[in-house]
Amino acid sequence: MAAASGSDLSSEMEVDAFRRLFPLHFHERHLLKSIRPDGRTLGKARDTIISLGAVTSANGSALTKIGCTTMLAAIKLEVMTPTVESPDEGCIAIDFHMPPICSPIVRPGRPADAAPVVAKQLSDTILRQLRYLWKNSGMIDLKELSLVSGKAAWMAYLDIYCLDADGSLFDAALLSAVAAFSHLQIPVVSLNDEGRIVLVSEDNGGGKLEKEPVNKEKRKLNLATIPFSLTCVLHKNYILADPTAEEESIMETLVTVVLDSSSQLVSLYKPGGPVLAHTSAIQDCVALTRQRLKELQKILNEAISDMEVD
Amino acid sequence: MEYVNPEGLRLDGRRPLEMRQLRAEIGVVARADGSAVFEMGNTKVIAAIYGPREVQNKSQQINDQAVVRCEYSMANFSTGDRMRKPKHDRRSTEISLVIRQTMEACILTHLMPRSQIDIFVQVLQADGGTRSACINAATLALADAGIPMRDLVTSCAAGYLNTTPLLDLNYVEDSAGGPDVTVGILPKLDKVTLLQMDAKLPLDTFETVMQLAIEGCKAVANYIREILLENTKQLEFRRGV
């Protein structure tokens, strides 16, 4: 910033003051030069990190960072009785939490406005894909979570905690959810004499041979297609990919595009806002998401192969 | 159940007077004024400080000192079985209160009148000793936020099982039903600010167990000082002094 205005340390304070007093001007001055205050070009997303297996007390977990936005997702599995309508399907429950540590705006006792919105979007994206699945089109086949038809199935609780909220919350949350599902390791279980499901512990597997495990082969979920998303901010004629919290608060028109791994559109979300977008702008957003999709796929695959090496 | 085997090892392979592996990191939440992660073995806690800032609820404002608030919460996936408790159950309210009062004792609140300091702690993984881990994380985060304090507060627990005093109990040992003494001290001033125990224990044994916990606190204090020193060196380096 200091370099842009060609000033020394003493006038750096002035830049800071300008940024606080006239945030819109400050950002527009940057946009004129096709650059953003953190040094990114308009269409570039922040550095993204995925690390799998961050929570040892869960069956599957992932920590993702997009710039400073940090999400911790973990899945815990429980055995449940499936519903009468779908006797051979499991169930997935998704929760998104924004504890007060994540942002100075969130107050204790009062949930953040953004949290239920993101939670709804997430369960729509992940579960809607499931509901309307015709062969091989959903992310997860709920039938894979079945153990004994009509008797027992897995209930997967996915909890996502936002540890640091710095914009593009939905993107980070979806990425961490997807990563946690791809890390999920289903424990081996068997039926005991009373017909109840018990866990087979890993260490004394030799002594328990008389009880045949119910799910010997089903230790990992098959993720047929994986959704990835990108949030863009529209401001005048500019499209800014992956906004920070500051950019989101100044320029209020957000567009979130979700594509699956074969670049098919999964969902599009533009919750109003002062900018009325042309179709071409939306198409530009989709094109940006397509680029981002390739990056994210690469990062996710690297994280998975890193874990397999360990 | 045997918590200390004849060779003198505990369930997780530690000696009775051995602490779990400590790990800490400062500055993990970018937008907070101060933040830290603290790990004691498998217990992992993240703390963030916001403030000193304007008092949000004006009726709580105190004219000659700062208001300290604390919220403790556990992630749903942090325990063995998934928790299904409402957010503000009795246990977390109690721990919030304990942490708040412990930290309030060492913050120089009179230097920041009419302001508010928020301490938020979130348990990511729970394996016994969350109370101690939260206090240690909060201390680090307060130091990172640059809030004036009399001294660091450090905390550690000790127990007494199979007629052996044990340092830094994990979840299995904690839930064995024996005494669990949580101590918080100001290490430089050598004063105790927090002492909790809810079980019967003969007075002379109590003294050895408490002494053990205090030794644990001092070890934690040394570790925390190392981390802070390392962090300060890095800050100095970045500033190019």
HADDOCK unambig.tbl for C-alpha pairs under 7 A between the chains (distance, minus, plus):
assign (segid A and resid 55 and name CA) (segid B and resid 125 and name CA) 6.83 0.50 0.50
assign (segid A and resid 57 and name CA) (segid B and resid 77 and name CA) 6.84 0.50 0.50
assign (segid A and resid 57 and name CA) (segid B and resid 78 and name CA) 6.18 0.50 0.50
assign (segid A and resid 57 and name CA) (segid B and resid 79 and name CA) 6.46 0.50 0.50
assign (segid A and resid 57 and name CA) (segid B and resid 80 and name CA) 6.13 0.50 0.50
assign (segid A and resid 57 and name CA) (segid B and resid 125 and name CA) 6.69 0.50 0.50
assign (segid A and resid 58 and name CA) (segid B and resid 77 and name CA) 6.16 0.50 0.50
assign (segid A and resid 68 and name CA) (segid B and resid 30 and name CA) 6.45 0.50 0.50
assign (segid A and resid 74 and name CA) (segid B and resid 77 and name CA) 6.57 0.50 0.50
assign (segid A and resid 76 and name CA) (segid B and resid 77 and name CA) 6.66 0.50 0.50
assign (segid A and resid 76 and name CA) (segid B and resid 82 and name CA) 6.85 0.50 0.50
assign (segid A and resid 100 and name CA) (segid B and resid 120 and name CA) 6.59 0.50 0.50
assign (segid A and resid 101 and name CA) (segid B and resid 48 and name CA) 5.38 0.50 0.50
assign (segid A and resid 101 and name CA) (segid B and resid 120 and name CA) 5.56 0.50 0.50
assign (segid A and resid 103 and name CA) (segid B and resid 31 and name CA) 6.42 0.50 0.50
assign (segid A and resid 103 and name CA) (segid B and resid 32 and name CA) 6.88 0.50 0.50
assign (segid A and resid 104 and name CA) (segid B and resid 32 and name CA) 6.83 0.50 0.50
assign (segid A and resid 104 and name CA) (segid B and resid 50 and name CA) 6.61 0.50 0.50
assign (segid A and resid 159 and name CA) (segid B and resid 76 and name CA) 6.95 0.50 0.50
assign (segid A and resid 164 and name CA) (segid B and resid 29 and name CA) 5.60 0.50 0.50
assign (segid A and resid 164 and name CA) (segid B and resid 30 and name CA) 6.98 0.50 0.50
